[in-house]
């Protein structure tokens, strides 16, 4: 916090070494003895070359109060709260200073501005008018909307640096968590229960499936492959990828946007597509890639840790009515055999699309793809479903679903067993984070004075 900000908040004219000094001209005019200096702030910790002021601690407490934190009236308990908050500020400062020394970590002004706008809109949306918003901002200690925006900008930048430093330590395997016991896991779960921090689990469904897709003829595949090769040659000679996607792509979800797929992580796309996409450098056009959907040309626009942003052009072989009818007959046969007691996994291996998993769930019923949502809307455990068309709006490419429902569960409060692995992961992360902070404290200068 700058001295200017302190002056503005306190409404003071002069701040020297943390003391208010009365104006000499006023003392002379009143012919009064100089009053004793009034302490308005002091340094409560030093981290590296950065001083942390008591006012910063109290501001953090005030912000927490505005979010619902109960502030103790007892002075001993309030001091304990101040020390707890000071500890969190020290942790933040350690991470920020260490991250700024790491030249591989960058945070752009554009990223900060985007984060600020998101936070600002979220907070502003809680108030009915600009005047009400400004009153709340001033009550929290900011003199103006602009000052509040500067605060958001500063905090967003610091948080981004710190988060990226921690993520880097995690990726490099430098977060030492040690062992996690059953007792520690249950204790963390109980704490979350008492604090009301457990989100309800959504309604879920678990089922096994056979997805039958129509198969194109060899001639149709060969025609699609020839077109893909021709467009690939044109792209290598300088043709515009976006225009080629709009003209030739058979992917209705990305065609109009020039083949844009957005950012995605591993496990999102089919394996042959991902293996090529994640091996590409930005701006490099892939060779033609064959998947069960047809032939793809891929270009990666951006690479971020764990994900890429890419575009593609799909050349799908033509499916005739004859091949579509054959797929429906196969789906009918699979459903008949399943109802007769055949093993669903065996049927999936014989009749199903190899790109589709045999077992699904538990998965959130409120986020099922459109075709699945309609087919599984009113099912019960043990029920057999299908054949159901998964894309009736595109009959020439409709895939058929045959499913066996294993479990249906309503929305509910999670038990420990429901979230065991999440609790373990959270505890491992917390321990690794604390060990990282302790390592930084040993490496950097920290002086606590509260």
N, C-alpha and C positions, 0 to 999 in steps of 0.2 A: 504494500500500500504506500502510495506516495504521500509526501508531506502536504501537497496541494489538496489531496483528497481528505486528509485529516482536518485541514483547515476548513474546508467546505462543510464537512459533516458537523464539526464542532461549532461553526460559526465564529471562529477565532480570527484575529488579525495577525498574530505573531506566535510561532511555535519554535522554541529554542530548547534543545536537549530534553524534550518531553515536558517542559514546564510552561505555564502561561505567565507572561510578563505583562503587567498593566502598562498602558501607554504613559510615558513620562509627562506629556502635555496635560493629560487628565489629572495626574497626581498634583502637578503644580497648580492647576486652576483650582482644585478643591482644597489645596493647602493641607493635605492629609498625609500622614506617614505612609510609606510604601507598604502594601499588604504582603503577607507571606505568600510565596508562590504556591499555586494550586496544582497538584499532580493530576494530569489528565490522561497520561498514557505512559507505558514503559515497555522495555524490551523483556520478553518472557522466555525467549529462546534464540539461539543463533545456530543456523545450519549452513555450513560452508561459510560464505561471505554474506549471507542473507539474514537480516534480523527479522524476528517475528514479534509483533506488538500485541499487547494485551487487547487492544481494540479489535484486532483481527480475530482473536479467540471469541470475544463477546459478540462480534458480528456474526460469526458462524453459529453461535448459540441462538442469536436472534432469528436467523434464517430457519433454524430447526424449529424454533418456537412457532414461527409462521406456518410451518408444515405440520404442527400438531404436537411437538415435543413438550412435555410437562416440565417446567423449570422449577427445581426445588427452592423452597423459601429458606431452608436451613443453610447457613453460611458454610458449614463444613461440607455438606452435600454439594453445594454450588461450586466450591473450590474443587471438589473431586470431579465434577462435570467439566470445569474449565481445563483441568489437567488431561482428562480424557480427550477433549476436543483438541487441545494443544498437541497431543500425541498424534492425532490424525493429520493435523496440519504439517507437523514435522515429517511424517511419512510421505505426504504429498510432495513436500519440498525436496526431500532426498531423491525421490524418483525423478522429479522434474530436472533437478540439476544434473543427475547422472545421465538422463536421456539427452540433454542438450550437449553433453560432451561426446555422445556417440554420433559420429558423422554419417552413419548409415541410416539414421532416423531423421526423417523430414516431415514437416507439417506445413502445408501451403496456406496462404492467406485465403484462397478460394474455399478450401476445406473448412477453415475456421468460420468464414462468413456463412457458409451453408448451415453449419451447426448452430450458429447464433440465431439465424433466421428461424430455424426449426424450434429452438427453445423459446424464442421470443413469441412466436405465434401460439405455441402451446400455453404459455403463461397468460398472454393477452386474451386468449379465448375464454379464460375463466371469469372475465369481467364484462359487465354489460355496456360500459362506455369508456372512452378515453379518460374522462375525468376520474372515474372510479379506479381505473388502473393506475393513474398517476398518484392518487391519494395512497393507494396500497404501496406503491414503489417508494414514496417518500416516507411512509410509516416504517418501512423496512430499512431506511437509512440512506437511500440514494436521493440525491438532490434533483435529478431529472431523468427523463427517459434515456437521453443520450449517455448519461453516466451509467445507467443500468446496462445499456448495450455494451459499453466499454468493459464493464465488469464481466458480462457474459463472454465477450471476446477473449479476455485474459484467461478466464477459467477454462474455456473450450480449448484454447491453445495448450495450456498446461496439462489438461486431462489427456489430450491427444498424444502429447509427447510421452507422458507417463504410461498410458495404456500400451503404446507401441513398444516401449522399452520392456514392459512386463511380458508382452506377447513374444518379443524376440527371445527373452530369457527362457520362456516356456518352449518355444520351437527348438532352441539350442540345447534343451534338456538341462538347464541350469537352475530350475526351481526344485530345490531339494525338499521333498515333503516328508520323508521318513515313513514310518508305518502308521496305518490307520486302524484303530481297534473297533470292534463291534460296539463297545461301550461309548466311544467317542461319537460314532455315527448315530447311535440312538439318542445321545445327549443333544446333538445338533438338531436332530429331528424334533425332539421335545421342545427345544428353544423356539424353533420355527412355529410349532403348534401354539405355544403360549403367546407368541407375538402376533399371531394371526397372519403369518407369512406364507401359508400353504394355499396355493391356488387349487381350486376344484379341478379334478380331472374331467376332461370332456367325455361325452358318450363315445364308446369305442366298439369296434367290431373286429372279429378275427375270423378269417375264412380261408379255404383252399380253393384254387381256381384252375380252370382250363380255359385258355383263350385261344380260339381258333381263328386264324387269319387267312383270307383268300391268298392263294399262291399264283403269281403270274406265270405265264408260259415262258419257255426259254427264249422264244422269239421276242417277246415283250421286254424281257430283261436285256437282251442284246441291243434292242433299239434304244432303251434308256441309257445303256452304257456308252453307245456311240454318241448320243447327244451330249452326255457329260464330258466325254473326251473332247468334243468339238468346242464346247464352251470353255473348258479348261485351257485349251490352246489359245483361244481369243483373250482370255484373262492374262495369260502369260505375255501376250503381245501388247498389253496395255488397256484392254477393255475395262470399263467401269464395273466393279463388282456389284454395287447397289443396283444399277440398272439391269444387269444380267439376272440378278435374283428376282427383281420385279417382273421380268419378262419370262423367265424359264422355270422358276422354282415351283414345285408341286407341294410345298409346305404351306397350307392356308394360314397358319399361325404367324408366319414370319415373312411371307411373300411381299405384302404391301409395304412393309418397313425395310425392304432391301435385304431381307434375310437375317435381321437382327434377332439374336437369342438372348441378349442381355448378359449379366454375370451369372455363372453357374459353377458349382463345385463338383468334385468327383462323385460319382454315384447318381448323378442326375440324368445323364444321357446313356445310351447303349454303349457297351464297352468298346467296340471297334471305333466308334465316333470319338469317344473320350481319349483313347490311347493316342490318336493322331492329334486331336485338338490341344491336349495338354503338352504335347511335344513341340508345338509350333512356336516360333518367335513372332512377336507382333508384326503385322504387315506382310507376312510370308503366306503365299497361297499354297494350300495343301495339295497333295496328289488326290486323285479321285478315290473316295473311300466307299466301300460297299458295306451296307448293313441290311438287315431284313426289311427296311423301309425302301431301299433303293440305293442310289448312288449320290454321294455328297461331295461338294467342294467347300472347304472351310477356310476362313481367314480369322485370325485372332487380332482384336483391336487393342486390348489391354490385358496385362497380367498383374494380379495382386496376390498376396499370400493366400494360398489355398483355393483361389478361384480365378477364372478368366472371363473376359467379355469377348464374344465371338459372333460371327455371322456365317450363314451357310446357304448353299443352293441345293435343293433336293430334286433329283430326277427319279421319279417313281415310275416303275413299269406299269403299263396300262393293265387294269383288271377288267376282264370281260364278264358279262352276265353268267356265262357258263362257269367260270371260276368262282364267282360269288355263290352260285347255287351249290357248287361242290363243297364250299366251306360250310354252308348251312347244313348239308347232309352229314358232314363229319361231326359238327357240333351236336346234331340230333343223336347221332350214334354214341358220342361220348356221354351225353346226358342219360341215355337209356342204360348204358353199362354202369354208370355211377349209381343210378337208382336201383340197379340189380345187385349192388354191393361191391363193385370193382373198386380198387384202390385209386384215389384221385391223383396221387403223384405218378402212378404208372400210366394212367390215362393221359396226363399232361405231357409226359415224355413221348408218348406215341402220337397224340393228336394235336398237342398245343403248340403255341408260338414259343420257341426256345428263348426269346428275349424277355418273356414275361415270367416273374417269379411264381412258384407254385403256391407259396404260403404268404398271406398278407395279414399284418396286424400283430398285436392290437393296434388299430389305427383310428384316428379321429373321424367319427361318422359325419361330422359337420364339414369336413374338408375333402370328401371323396370326389373324384372326377365326376363330371355330369352323368355319364352313362352308368357308372357304378352307383351313384347316389340314387338314381331312379330304380335300379334293379334291386337294391338292398334296403329300400326305405322302410319296409314293414316286415322284416324277417325275424325269425326266432332261431335259437340255437338248435342245430341238427337239421335245419331246413335245407333242401336242395333247390337251387335256383337255375333257371335257364332251359334252353338257350335264350339269351337276351342280347339284342343288338346294342353294341356299345356306341355306335355312331350312326344312328338311323338317318341323320341328315345328309350323310354321304354314302348312299347304298352301294356304290361301286367299290368302296373300300371298307365296308362294315366288318368289324371283328365281332365274334360271338363269344359271350361269356357263359360258362357253366360253373357254378360255384356251390360249395358245401360249407354252410355256416357253422363255425365251431363255438363261438362265444359272442354274446351281445351284452354289453354292460352300460348302465345309465350314467349320467353325470354324477360324480360323487366326490367326497372328501378323501384324499389319498391316505392310505395306510403306510406304515414304514416300509413294508415289502413292496408296495407300489413304486416307491421312489428311492429304494435302497441304493441303486447305482448312481442316481443323481446326487444323493447325499454324500456318497463316497467321493464322487468327483469334486463336489464343492469343498469337502474337508481337505482333500489332497491339495486343491488349489489354494485354500486358505493357509495351510501349513507352509506350502512352498512360498507364498507371498510373504508370510511373516519371517521366514528364514532369509528371504532376499532382503527385507528391510533391515534385519539384524546385521547381515553382511555389509550393507551400505553404511550402517552406523559405525561399524568398525573401520571402514575405509575413509569416512568423511568426518569432518569436525562437527560435533553436535554439543551444544551447551544449553541445558535446560535450567531456567531460573524461576520457575513457578512452583 
